[in-house]
Amino acid sequence: MTSAGSSTPASNKTITEHELEQCEHANATGRTPVVFVHGLWLLPSSWDRWAMLFEDNDYTALTPGWPDDPDTVEEAKEHPEVFAHKSIGQVTDHFAEIIGGLTRKPAVIGHSFGGLLTQILAGRGLAVASVAIDPAPFRGVLPLPVSSLKSAFPVLGNPANRNRAVPLTYEQFRYGFANAVSDDEARQLYETYAVPASGKPLFQAATANLNPWTEAKVDTQNPDRGPLLIISGEKDNTVPWAIANASYQQQQGNQGVTEIVEIPNRGHALTIDSGWREVADTALAFVQRFT
C-alpha cells in the first residue's frame, strides 16, 4: 500500500487533538483507513454508525470535522458563527492535511458537499478508493434541476449569505433532506443532526461554471484517482439524478473504475435516516473490492 503522504497533521492549526488522535490510532492499527467527509448542515457525528460498521469489517474509521466544527449539535446551534466563511478549498486542504498524516492511503467516503470534497481529494491522488454520495456539483456539471435550486434557495436567495452561517428551518430541511421519510422521522432527524452551515460553498458551486479559477473543480483525469463510486438517492431533491449522473459522466474519462448506482426511494438524508445501512453496505462492498 502506498503512503498517503509524508507531512504530519500536527502542522495544521485547524486540526484538533481528536483528529490527530484518530490519525495516530489509524497508523497504529495497520488497517486500511476510511476517511468520512460530511457535508453542509451536518457534523462528523452523522457518520457514527457508518464508522462502527467499517470498524467491524476490519477498517479503521476517521471522522474529521470541517475546520472549527463544534463537538455537538447543541453547541453548533449556540455558536453558529463558527461555520461562516468556510470555503471548498479551505476544507479540502484540511482533509488533505489529515490524509497526509496517514501511513496508508485511505478510502474516502463523502456525502453532499462531502461527496464533492471526496472527488477533489481523489483527483489529487489521495484515495485508494472513493465513494461520493449525492455529491454537490463541480465545474463541468451543467444540469440545474428546479428541485436543486429550491433546496439551495435558503442560502442563494440572499447574496449576504455568502459570508454567513445559515440554518435551515424544519420545512427547508424536510424538502432538501428528509422528503423521502415520514414526518415523524424527518422531525427526529432535524432535531438530532441539523446544524447551521457556511453559505460560501453553495455560492462557489453555483458559480463554478462561470469562474475558471473556482475551487469547485475536480481533476477527473488523474490516473492516480483510483476507483470511484457515485451513489444517488432516487428521490433526492438537493442532488437529483441529473446532477449525480452528470458528475459520473465527467468522471468516466478517467482510466480507473468509475461506477454509479441509484438507491430507490431515498432522499438526501440517505446516510442518516432509517435506511442508512443499505447505503453503507453498498459503499462498504465497493471499498472492499479495492482494498
N, C-alpha and C positions, 0 to 999 in steps of 0.2 A: 504494500500500500504506500502510495506517495505521501510525503509530508504536506500538510496543508499550508505551512509557512514557517518562517524562522523567527518572526517577531514575537514579542510577548504581549498579551493583552494588558499587562500591568502598565504599559507605556501610555495607554489611552485613559485620560482622566474621566471619560464618560462611563467607563466600565466599573461596575460595582464589585464589592468584595464577594457578593454571592455569585456573580457571573464568573469571577476569577476562580472561585472555588469549584464551580461546575467544570471549568476547563481543566483544572488540576485533577479533579476526580476522573474526568473522561480519559485523560492521559494515563492515569494510574491503572485504569481497568484494562487497557489494551483492546477494548472492544471498539467497533466502528461507532463513531459519534453520529448522532442525528440532531441537527440544529433546527428548532422550530421557530418560525418567524410570524408573529401575529400582525394583524392589520389595524386599520383605524377603528376606534371605538371599542377596542378590547385590550386586555392586559395579558402578560405571559401566563397567568393562571388559567386562561381559557384553554391551554394545552395540557393541563394536569393529567387528564385521563389518557390522552394520547401518549404522554411521556411514560406513564406506567405501563401501557400496552407494549411500547417499544422496548422498555427495560426488561419486561417479561420475555421478550423474544431476543435477548442477548445483544441488544444495543445499549449504548449509554446516551441518555437524552439530555439535551441542553435547551433551556427555555429562556433565552436572554430577553430583556426588555428593549424598547427604544430608549434612547438617552433620556434620563430623568423620569422614567416611568415610576409612579408610586407603587408601593407594595400591594395595596388593597384597593378595591373598588370604592370603599368608603373614603379613603384618603384621596383618591383621584377626584371624587366629587367635591371634597372640601377644598382642594387646591387645583382647580382646572387649568390655571395659568401655566403650569409646568409643561403642558403639552404644546403650547404655542410655538410657532416658528420652526418646528422640526421639518426638515426637508428630506426628499428622497435620497439625495446624495449623502447628507449627514448620517442618516440612519443606515444606509447601505455600508458606509465606511465603518460605522460602529460594529456591525455584524462581521464585516471582513476582518476587522482587528481581532475580534473574538476567535474567528476561524483560524487566523494566523497564529494563535497560541496553542492550537491543537497539533499533536504529533501525527495524527492520522486524518486524512481528508474526509470530511463528513458527508453524509447525506443531508440535504436541506429541504425542509418542507414548510411552505408558507401559504397563508390564506389571505385573499383580497389584496390589499396593498402589500401584505407579506408575500403573496404569490408573485407580485411584480419584483419585489426585492430578491426573492429566490431566483428568479430568472436573470436578474442583473448579476448576482453572485455567481451563478452557474456560468454565465457568459464571461466572467473573469477567470474561469477555470478553477473555482474554489470548491466544487461539489463533486463527489464521486457519483452521485445520482441526485435528482431533484424532483419534487412534486409541487406544482403550483395549483392551488385550489381556488377556483373562481377568481383568477388573478386580475388585478387592475390593469388597464391598457397601457402600452408603451408606444413610443414613436413608430409609426408604420401601421398601427392598428387603427383602422378607419371607421368601423361602424359606430353609430351613436344612437342606440335604441331609445325610444321615448321613456321606457321604464328606468333606464340607467340615468337619464337626465333628471327624471323626477326624484330618484334616490339621492342624487348629488345636489339637488336644488337647495336643501337647507344650508349648505355651505356656499355653493357657487352663486346663489341668489343675491349675495351681498359681497361686493369686492373687498370690503374691510375684513371679511372673514379670513382672508389670506394670512393675516398676521395674528389671528386669534385661535383660541381653543374653542371648539364648537361642540356642545352636547346635542344629542338627539332627543326629541320628545318621544313618548311611548308610541304615538301614532306614526312618527317617522321611522322608528326602529321596527315597528310592525310591518311597514311597507318594504323597507330596504333590507331587513334581515329575516324577519320571522313570519313572512306571509304564507309559508307552507306548513305551519303548525297551528294548533288550536290557540284560541285567545288566552286560555289559562297558561299554556306553556310559554306563549310569547311574553306574557307579563312576568313569568318566573325568570325567563332568560334576560329580560330587560333589567330586572332588579338585581340579578346575580352577576351579570357580565358587563353591561353597558357603561362606558365612561366617556368623558369628552375626548375630542381628537383634534390634532393640528389641522387647520384648514389648508395649509400650504401644499401638501402633496396632491390634493384634489385639483387645485389650480394648476399645478405643474403637469398633471396628467391631461387636464382639459386643453392645455395649450401645446402639448408635446409635438403635434404635427405642424405647428406654426413656428416652432423655435428650434433651429438646428443645433443649438447648444443645450437643449433640455437635459436635465438629469433623468428624465423618464425615458431612457433609451436602453436597449439591450443588445449586446454583441451576440447575435444569433448564429454567427458563422464560426466562432472559435472552436477548433477541433477538440479542445480540452473541455468543452462544455459538459460532456457526459450525458448519460441517458436522462430524458425529461418526460414526465407525465403531467398532462394538464387534466384536472378534474373539473367538470362543470355540473352545477346543480340545475336540473331541468326547469325549475320554476324560479330561478334566481332573478329578481328584479334589478339588482345592483350591477351584476356582471352576467348578463344573459348569454346564451349560447353564441350569439353572433360575435360578441367580444372574445369569449374564450376560444372559439374556433378560428377567429382572425389571428389571435396570438399563436395558435397551433400552426396555422399556415405560414406565418412568419418564421417559425422555428423549424419547419420541415426542411429548410435548406441546409441545416446542419448535418454533418456526416454521422452524428450519433443517433441513437434510438430516440424517436420522438413519437409519443402516443397521446391520445386524448380519449377520455371516457366521460359519458354523461350519466349522472346518478338520477334515476327517475324520482319525481315528486319531491324534490328537495330545493330549498331556498338558500339564501346567502348564509344562514345560520347553521349550515350543514355540519360544521366542525364542532358545534357546541350543543346542538339540540339532541333530542332523544334518539335520533338515528345516527349519531356520530360514529358509532362503531363500524357501520358499513363503509363509511368513507375512510376511516382509519385503516380498516383491513385492506381496502383497495390500495392505499398508499403503502402499507407495510409489504404487501405482496410484490409491488413494483420494486421497492427498495431491496427486498430480499433477493430478487433476480440478479442484482448487480453488485452485491456486497458480500 
